[in-house]
């Protein structure tokens, strides 16, 4: 994960603060994490997700 850029969600700033999200392909991550997935993640705690 070193060297990857941190991805923030402009429409979900609290989620961006809650999770560290890194990828070399930001567009693919944003496409994968659509609004429904973001809403689900926002309600969870102590989660580590690797894809």
Buried (B, 14 or more C-beta within 10 A) or exposed (E): EEEEEEBEBEEBEEBBEBBEBEBEEBEEBBEEBEEEEBEEBEEEEEEEEEE
